[in-house]
Amino acid sequence: MKVIIDTCVWSLALRRNEPQDNEYVLELKELIKEVRVQLIGPVCQELLSGIKSKKQFNLLKKHLRAFQQIEIETKEYEMAAEFFNTAKKKGIQGSNTDFLICAISNHRKMPILTTDKDFINFKTILPIDLHHIRS
């Protein structure tokens, strides 16, 4: 089963001058070896945004192109908006990208690997699964 990788995990692995070798990066490496990583366009955009050096931008872009991106369906965008509205009614905030990740996760039955604690809150009200670090 594929696993959607959130921006924060990719950032730990790819956007640092010295990559972090923590449990999330190690899990990402294992998922890559197992060909289970799923990258989505909005996460790719977040990763590439704000990089000052053209050289670093192009290198990161090259690394990310190694991962096939899924084509996001209209119903997934609609579900993301529904999830946003549901969360807002419950007093839970999140970004549009976060709710899109949740919608894709739900629709395609893919768990999410993230360090973002907001997803723990989302899970209390949304039908999503989180990928847990394997020991």
Buried (B, 14 or more C-beta within 10 A) or exposed (E): EBBBBBBBBBBBBBBEEEEEEBEBBBBBEEBBEEEBBBBBEBBBEBBBEEBEEEEBBEEBEEEBEEBEBBEBEEEBBEBBEEBBEBBEEEEBEBBEBBBBBBBBBBBBEBBBBBBBEBBEBBBEEBEBBBBEEEE
